[in-house]
Amino acid sequence: MKCSIYIGVVMAALLLGGCKKFLESDSPSRFPEEYVFSSESDARKSVYMVYALFNQDAFTSRVSTLFAGNTDVEVGLTVGASPDGARRDLWSFEATTSNADLLTVWNNAYSAINRANECEYGLTTIALPKAPNNVNYLNMLGEVKALRAYWYMLLMHHWGDVPLNTKPSRAGDNFYLPRTGRDSILTFLINDLIAIEPKMQWADQLTNGIEIINREFVTALIARLALMRGGYWLYPDMEMKRKEDYLDYYKIANTYCKKLVELKPRALTDFATVFMNENKYIKPVNDDILYEVAYPPGYGDVGWCTGVGVTNGTSYHSFGSTTIQFGFAPSYYYSFDTTDLRLPATCSLISYNDTLAQAPVAVTSITINKWNRILVPTPLGPASAKGTSINWPLMRYADVLLMLAESENELNGPTEIAKDALRKVRQRAFPVAQWGEKVENYLATQASGKVGFFNAIVNERAWELGGEMIRKFDLVRWNLYSRKIADTRNLLNQMGQDAVAGVGTYSNLPDYLYAKRNADKSVTFLNRFQKYTGAVPAEYSIKTTWMRGLWNTTTNSPANYNLWQWRGYTDNTGQTPVRYVLPLHGSVITAAQGSLSNQYGY
């Protein structure tokens, strides 16, 4: 699939590129579109052009990952002492109208949407009238509708109400569209996907499997969009609200999660293997991942800006190097049960140095262990950095199970359906011998009421989906974003203070980490989960400042990491809504000629 997408994108670029001037003219002819959509193979090349917008920096190292911080889970690792006009200002909630990343993502999103509109037009007016029952054309139509929906979802996550256009741009059109309410956009997108979903093919019916949009992904995307529509969001008056009809959308989410579970069930396989497969370019169907963005050779930044750190590739080894920009809050690491199998598969306490020896990281640099560039089948080359070709997951079956549990609980309380969905996720997380305590007893406790079960879902989604950049928008729709930021900052302050003082709730956590170097260049930690009070064995000679690193002993105040990370949100009570909605870039406002203006106090 990686090579076929690449070739298809190049050919489609030639086809559609040749149409550009013609489409901008006043001619009523549609010959270029009739040519492009006259055969299944050419139509497919055109659809690949929509996917191609996933291969731009605007997606690979911006909106898919770096725009998704900061939360109580994922945090930026390079937030400085003051705003710098770059993506780090998004993490600290200090973005301005001159931030170039805003324009890059905005333009890329609307380019993808317009390409999807072009394909929808060609498929519905040219291709399908000639072959109305062509299953491949129908799946292509579902693909472009889902791609359009996904890009609109990203736009609404970051900019709130945005202009809606579902027709391909033509000369003479009104290009100065005002904002459309998120509720209206989401309702349209949900209904649009509901109509096409039954006509699509499952991943195991498609040549390219989970590397192309399929029926199971669209079914799950309907649920995700419905929960967004039924959730809270920030309004320009700086209040978090949700629509009165929100339960109607929880019902849609519930229906489509159940539909996927009933029509295309699958067991949850080993958690670590799910991501090892991505590192190894293995793409199983009917497994956990429903759809992942396919990156051809030389594309994609998974394992470069997110993943395990690797240094000095140019001079010393053939795996290349990283510029890791996102990791985990230390409080997230210590929120896991120590026996949870997802913890070591999710969080990395090491990086690789110039000899590929493992080295402990700082407490403020815990990284995402799900992706690692040194695990790819063939080393990427000593000078490599970006372009790892590791795919990026957009939806997993475990996510669907958790959406099912959440929607069922919201509608009916912690029923057996809700508990069984959560049960399946937790069973994968623990050895069978611990299921009695960690699964059944846990469920019995958490399912004693609706609120307790909801809180269990909030926690489980953090443990299951950490590093996949979903958390921010979960917190928004739950109206928990501000509270979780405040709680995390306060918790990190307390952890650091207790480590230095040697007393307090968190004084049992490691003040220092001790590790030993093994013959194979790996390291083994002595005390990942608690403070070591005895004489440290001589072989554990690598000493790393750990929880003490969260407190400044010179000023007797929180460390800079705690102070800077969420700097633009100052309410330590978490009562004031966080301004997560971004400003429109100044050039967008200028080009809109009065149809758009900034809101939210920008």
N, C-alpha and C positions, 0 to 999 in steps of 0.2 A: 504493500500500500504506500509506503513512504516514497518509493521511486515513482509509482504511478501517479500519485498526487503531484509530485514535482513536475513530471513531464506534462501532465494534464494542465497544470497551472500555466506553464510556458506557452502551450499551444492555445489555450483559451485566451491568454493575454494578447496573442497575435490576432485572434478572431475578433475579440471585443475591442481591442485597440484600433483595429481597422474600421470599426463602426463609430468611433467616438465623434469625429467631425460630422458624420452623417446624422447621428442622433441629435446633435446640437443644431442642425439646420431646420428650416421650416418645411422640408419636404414631407408629404404625407406618407411616403412609401415606407414599408417595413421590410424591404428585401433583406437587409443584413440579419435581422432577427429571424426571418423565415429561413435564412440559410443556416444560422447558428443552431436553431432548434428543429431543423429538418430531419435530423437523424439522432438516434439515441446516443451514439458516441460523441457527437458534437454537443449535444445538450449536457452530457456529463462533464465535458471540459468546461462548459460555462458555469456549471454548479461548483466545480473546483475553484473557480475564481472567487467565490464567496468564502470558501475555506481559506483561501490564500491570505486573507486579512488576519488570520490567526498567526501568520508567520512574520508579522511585523513587530518591532520593539514595543509598539503601543500595546500589544497584547502580551508578548513573551516575557517581558521584564517590567511591565507597567501594570495594566489593569487586571491581569490574571493573578498577580502576586503582590507587587509593591503598593498597589492602591488599597490593599485589604487590611492594612494595619492602622492603628495599633489597637489591640484588644487585651483581654485577660489571658489570651493564649499566645497568639503571634505578635511579635514586637520587632521593630527595626533595630538593627545592631549598631547603627552609625549616627544616631541623633546627636547633634552637637549642642553647644552652649546657647546658640541663638539661631534664628531662621537663616537659611542659606539660599532660598529661592528655588530649591529643587524638590525632589520627591520626598525628602525627609520632612519637609514642612507639612505634607499631608499627614504623616504619622503623628506629628505633634499638634495637629489641628490649627495650623497657621498658614495655610495656603493663601496666596494672593492672586489677583487677576492677571498677573504677569508670568505666572508659573508656566513654562513652556510645555511641561508634561500634560497639563490640562488640555491644551490645544491639540497635541499629538493624539491623545486618546479620543477626544471628541471627533476629530476629523476621521480617524480610522473607523470609529464606530459607524458614523453615517455613511462612509464609503461602503462598508460591509452591508449595511441596510439597503443602500441603493442597488448594490449588486444583487442582493436577494430579491428586491423588487423587480429588477430586470428579468431575473430567472423565473420568478413567479408568473410574470406576464408572458414570457415566451412559452412556458410549459402549459399554461391554462388557455392561451389563445392560439397556439400553433401546434405544439406537440400532442397534447392530450385530445384535442378534437379529432386528430387523425387516428389516434390509438387510445381510446378512452379507458381501456382495461389493461394497459401496459403497466405491469407492476413496478417496473424500473422507473418509468416516468412518475408514477405516483409516489414512489419513495423519494425521488429527487424533489418533488414538490414538498413533501414533508420535511426534507432536509433544509430547504431554503426558508421555509416558514419557521422551523426551529432555530436556524441560525439568526434570522431576523429577531425572533423573540429573545434569544439569548443576549444579543447586542443591546436590545432595548432594555432588558433587565439590568445590564451593567450600567447603562446610561442613567436609569432611574435610581439605582443604588447610590450613584455618586452625585447626580445633579437634581434629583427629585423630579418635578414635572419637566418634561422636555417636549420639543416639537415632534409630532407624529406624522409620518408620511409613509403610506403603504403602496404608492405608485412610483414607477421609475421616472426619474427626472427627465423632462423634455424642455426644449427651447420654448420660451413663452410662459412657462409655469411660474406660479408665485413661489419664489424661494424664501420669502420672508414670513415664515410660519411662526405663530406664537406657541407658547407652552400648552400642552394638553395635560390634563390631570392624570396622575399615576393610576388612579382607580379606573379611569376610562381606558387607558392604554393596556393595563393588565387584563381587564375584562375582555377587550378585543383579542389580545394575544392568546388567552386561555381558550376562548371559543374557537379561534382559528386553529389551534392545535387539536382541540377535541374533534373537530370535523375531519381532520386528515389522519389522525392516529390509527384508526382501524384499517386504513388502506395501506399502511406501511408494512415493511418486512422486519422480522426479527434479525438480530445480529448474525445468528447461525444460518440465515438464508442469504446473507450478503457476502460477496467475495471478500470484501475488506473488513468484515466483522465489526469489532468495536472501534475501529479507526474511522468509521463513517457513521453519521447519525442514523439511528435505527429506531424501531418501534418502542423498544423498552426505554430508551433514553427519552423519547418524546412523552411517553406515559409518565415517567418520573418528573420531567420538566413541567408538565401540567400541574403536578402536585406542588412542586417548588414555587411556581408562579402563584398558585392559589394560596399558599401559606403567606407569601409576600403580600398578596392582595388582602388577605384576612388579618394581616398584622398591623403593627404601628409604623408610622413614619413621621419625620419631622416636617412641620409646616412652617411657612415663612414667618409666622408670629412666634416661632421658637417654642411651640408646644408639640408634644408627642401625642398623636391621636390615631384612632382607627375608625373605619366606617361602621355604621350601625349594622350593615349586612354582613359583617365579618364571618359569622357562623356559616353562611351559605358557601363561603369559599373554603372553610375547614371541611365542609361536607364534600366539596369537589376534590380536595386533597385526599381525603379519606377514601373516596370512591376509586381514585386512580392508583393509589398505593395498593389497595386491595386487589384491583384489577391486575396489576403486574404480578403480585404475589400469587394470585390464583392462576393466571394464564401462563406465566413464565417463571415458576419458582426455581430457586437454586440454593444449594447449601453454601454457607460461608466457609471458604477454604482458609488455610493458614494466613494470618494477618500479614506477617512479614513477607511472605511469598507474593502477595498482591503487588507490592512495590518492587520487590526484587525482579519480578517479571518485567516491570517497566524499565528498570535499569538494564535488563538483559535483552530488551526489545522483543519480549514474548507477549503475545496478545491473545489469551484464551477467551473464547466466547462462553456464554452461560456461566460466568464466574462473577466475581464481585464488581468489577468495573463494567459499567454499562456502555460508556462512551468516553474515549480519551482523544484529545487533540493530537493528530498525527504529525510529527515533525520529520521532514525528510533530512537527509544528510546535510549538515551545516546549518540547521535551523533549530530553534528552541533553546531556551535558557534554563531549563530545569537541570539542576546539577551545576549551575554557574552562579546564579543570584540566590538560589534557594537550594538547600541540601547540605552535605558535609563539606567542610573546608579542605581544600588542597592547595598547597603553596609551591611556588618556584618551579613550575613545570618546565619552563623554557630552558633552564640551565641543567636540571638534574634528572628528570624522568619524562616519560612519554604520555602521561595522563593529562597534561595541561594544568591549568590553575583556575581557581574560583575567585569571585568577588561576592562573597556571601553577605547579603544585606538583611535577611530576615531570619529570626530564630524564635526561641520561646522564653517567656518570662520564667524566672526560677520558681516562682510560686506555682506555675503550671506543672513543672516537673514533680514537685512535691505534693501535688493534688492526687497523683495516681496511687492506687494500691501498689505496694512494692512487688507483688506477685503478678500484676497485670502484664500479660505478654505483649501488650501494645506499647508499653513504656520504652523498652530498649529498641523496638522497631520504629518508634516515633522520635525519640529524643537522643541526640548524640552529645556526649561529654568530651569528645575528642575531635581533633582535626589531623590532617596528614602533613608532615613537614617536607622539606626538600629532599629527604631520602626515603619518603613514604613511610617513615616511622610515625606511629600514633603519638600525639601529644595532648595532654589535658587542656581544655579550653578554660577561660575565665567563667565565673558564675554568670556574668552578663553576656556570655557568648554561646549559650546552649543552642545547638543548631538542629535542623530537621533531618532526621536519619532516614527518612523514607526514600531519599534520592542521593546517589553517590556516583560521581563520574568515573571513579576507578573501577566500578563494577560493570561497565559496558563491555560487550563482547570483544571489541578490539580497541586498544588504547587510542584516544582521540588525537594524539600527537603532542609533542612537547610545547608547541606554541599555541595550542588550542585554549580557548576560554569559553566564549559563547558558542552556540550551535552544537549542543551535545546530542541532539536527536532523541533525547529521552522524552517520551510522551507525557502529556499533562492530563490527569483525570478530571472530567467535568461532572461525572455522576457515578456513584457506587450503589450497589444493592443494599449495603448496610445503611446508607443514608435513607433509602426508601423505607426500610424497616423502622428506622427512628422517626421518620415523618408519619408513618402509619401509627406508631405508638402515641406520638404527640397529638395527632388529629383525633384519634379515637378517644384519648383521655379528655381532650377539650370538649368533645361532643357528648361523651357517655361516661366519663370517669375511667378509672383504671380497670377496664374489663379484661376478660381473659384474652381477647384479641390484642389489646394494648400490651399486656404483660408478656404474651408469647412473642411479640415482635421484639421487645426489649430483651427477652430471654435469649433469643437467637444471637443477638449481638454480644451479649455478655458471655455466653457459652464459648464463643470463639476467643474471648479475651483471657480465659483462665484454663488451666489444666483440668481435665475431667475430674480428678480426685478432689478438686476444690469447688465443684459446682454446687454442692449442698450449701456451703457457707457463702460463697461469693456470688452465686446466682439465685438459688431458691430462697435462702434466708434474706438476702438483699432485697429481692422482689417482694417478699412478704412484708418487709418493713416499709419499703418505699411506696408500695401500692395500698397503703392503709387509707389514703385519701387522694383527692385530685391534685391538691397543691403539692404534696410531697412527691407524687409521681411526676408532675411537671418539672420539679426541681431535679429529679433523677434524670429526666431527658436532657435538661440543660447541661448537666455534668457529663452525661454519656456522649453527647454530641461533641463536647470538648475532647474527651479522651479518644474517641473513635476517629474524628476528622481533623485533629490537630495538624497544622502545616498545610492543609489543603485550601486555605484561605476562604472559608465559608463562615467562620465565626462572627466576623463583623456584622454581617447582614442577618444572621440569626439573632444576635443581641439587639439589633435595631428593631426587628419585627416583634420581639418579645418586650420591647421597651425596657431593656436591662443594660443598655450600652453604658450609660453614664454611671450607673451603680457599680457595674463590674470594673470600670476604670478606677473609680474611687476606692473600691474594695481592694483591688490589686495593688495600687500604689500604697495604701495604708498597710497592707499585709507585708509588702516588701520592706517597708520602713521598719516594721516590727520585727521581721526576721533578722534584718541586719543589726538592729539595736540589741536584740536578745543574744545574738551570736557574740557580740563584743562584751556585753555585760556578763554573760555566762549564766544568766537566770532568765526566767520568763517562759512563755508558752512554747517558743521555738528554739530554746537554747539547746535542745537535744539534737538539732540538725547539725551537720558538719560545719565547724568554723573553718577548718582546713580539710582538703581532700588529700589523701595519700595514695600513691600508685607506684607500681613497679613495672619495669621494662622487661618484656619477655624476649626470648630468642628470636621470635618471628617478627619483632618490631611492634607488636601490639602492646597495650598496657592493661594491667589488671588493677582495679581500684580496691582499696582496703575498706573504705567506709562511705559508700555513696549515700547512705540513708541516715546515718547518725554520727554524732560527734565521737571521735576516738579519744578515749581518756587514758589508755594504758601506754606503755612504752612501745613506740612504733617499731615494728620489725625492720631490721637494717635494709632488707631488699626493697622496702617501700620508700625509696629515697626521693621520689618526685613529690614535692609538696606544692599544693596550689591553694592560694587564698580563696576561700569559698564564701560562706554566708557573711563572713566579716566584710566581704567586698561590697556589701549593700549599705554599709554605714561609714561615714567619714569621721574617723577618730580625731582628726585635727580640729574640725569644727563642731564635733559632737552633734552631727545632723545627718540626714539621709545622703547617700552617695549621689553623685551627679546622674547616674543611670536612672535612679528613681525620680529625680527632680526634672530631668529633661524629657523623658520618654513621652509623657502625655502633657507636655508643658502648657499647651493652649487650653486645656481644661483644668480649671483651678478649684473646682468645688469638691472638696474631700468628703462631702456628705453624699455625693452622687444624686442629689435632688434636682439639680439644674440639667436640662437636656444638653447633651454634647452636640456641638455643631459639626456633624459629620458630613453634611451636604457641602459640596465644593462650589466655589465661584465659577462662573463662566469666564473663560479667557477674554481679555479685553478686546482682542480682534474679532471674537465671535459677536460681542455686543456691537462693535462698529459695523460689521458686515450685515447684521440683522436689520439695520436702518430703522430702529425704533420698535421692532416687533419683539425684542427680547431685552430684558434688563436683569441685573443681579438682584438677588433677594437675600434673606437671612443675615442682613446687616453687612454684607460685603460692599 
